[in-house]
Amino acid sequence: MANPDLVKQFGVKLLGIYTGGVLTQLIDIGYQVGLFEAAKTGPATSQELADRAGLKERYVREWLGSMVTSGIFSYTPASRTYALPEEHAALLTGNAHTNAAPTSRMINHFGSHLQRLTSCFREGGGISYSAYRPVFTQCMDDTWRRIYDGLLVSGFISAVKGLPAMLGKGIRVMDIGCGTGHAMNILAREFPQSTFVGYDIAEDAIAGAREEAKSFGLTNVSFEVVDVAALPSDPKFDLITAFDAIHDQRAPDAVLEGACRALALDGAFLMIEFKFSSRLEENISNPFAPMYYGFSLMHCMPVSLALDGQGLGTVWGEQLARQYLAKAGFGSVTVLDSPRPQNSIFVARH
């Protein structure tokens, strides 16, 4: 017979889970309609906040009710004013990498595919990458653009000893799964002596990458629509990067083997992946684990399986990643901490 105290405890936990699901949708709304940015300027009544954002007061007031009772906003009854604390605004507003609000849109977008995903449980197969686009591309760009702006050079690149100096002198760089190309455009602007190329299978993402490069006035970067499972072995590159791009490939082993062939003898392959163990029991205490197993189930794994791929999933983990890198031909693999607690930097060499 179930322990009633434990049932009650789990009931409280379940309420928190469901509440979080609702709040995720409301954070997405607040982000998209500009309510967080409007609230950042100072305390306001519901009408004043609605006026700032150009919205309808009644909807804003109900939204604020959830924000206040969840502890995201504070409320002063005497003046009927709502306020977004500075510490909360730091994680919900602005263009810095600390703005976590875009994650809510990603989660809600994944949720729109639940019917297809449920069918996969019964019938197998997966969900095509095209089914997630263009919203997924927009979400990834929205999230990683901020990360690249704030952390790419000072965090990810500088974590590898000697790499900034090499880029400053001039080397050849390739990015696998470049998406909208913002990472390569930043590096091309920062290190004009080096040359850069980004490969991705999404034509709309590549078009966006080229447009941004043009707007930056860059002449040392190019972008191509390429299936990265069939990378050419020539020319050789001194640095190859892959930001959050390997685990959801149809054939990650082929991608890594191609990267190894294309890497110069004294070059480095930087693979940024999520910081997990390949063993479930070692992830139980990791606060990021439930969300990223969910991300894996709702996107990364079905995208791979839709193409009869290996379906590694987001949480493939360090041990399995090392095995794949070694099998691909990399003789040396070092794992470094990244500027983000949920990511690791794999530095692989011949």
Buried (B, 14 or more C-beta within 10 A) or exposed (E): EEEEEEEEEEEEEEEEEEEEEEBBBBBBBBBBBBBBBBBBEEBBBBEBBBBBBEBEBEBBBEBBBBBBEBEBBBBEEEEEBBBBEEEBBBBBBBEEBEBBBBBBBBBBBBEEBEEBBEEBEEEEEBBEBEBBEEBBBBBBBBBBBBBBBBBBBEBBBEBBEEBBEBBEEEBBBBBBBBBBBBBBBBBBBBBEEBBBBBBBBBEBBBBBBBEBBEEEEBEBBBBEEBBBBEBEEEEBBBBBBBBBBBBBBBBBBBBBBBBBBBBBEEBBBBBBBBBBBBEEEBBEEBEBBEEBBBBBBBBBBBBBBBBEBBBBBBBBBBEBBBBBBBEBBBEEBEBBEBBBEBBBBBBBBB
